[in-house]
């Protein structure tokens, strides 16, 4: 495979900046649901980079989300679980070293992700499908209070200031 930089990968895949959360994405599937604004399921292709705003900021969803590694450098998925526990999941091609190709993030779990190299392409699938109302951005101070042992990850994967909502219509 020819080595591409992040901008070339984003252009080939038709990825756009993902508001609030960070990274780039393109929705590839939206299954009809009970109404046009309530899809039964959704899937996206996304990319994280080592650039500013290239990570996925801490957020949680009101439905389970399945992450699927696709190509590029491994990614680190950071999960802050209800009750104060946490987990770091490596996703990538090195399965013999314990890396995962897919991972299910349960509803209500704070999640964030970053590439461990220059760029990572992955996908996510949600059932029921993603809507802006299912997204909750994180408040840095609240996360630091609940998960003090994850201070370094929380500081790196949140923005200062109040939590932000996802714009309607995504």
Beta strands, then each sheet from edge to edge (+ up, - down):
strand 1: 16-17
strand 2: 24-31
strand 3: 41-49
strand 4: 56-61
strand 5: 65-72
strand 6: 75-80
strand 7: 86-91
strand 8: 102-105
strand 9: 110-115
strand 10: 119-127
strand 11: 135-137
sheet 1: 1+ 2- 3+ 10- 5+ 8-
sheet 2: 7+ 6- 9+ 4- 11+
end
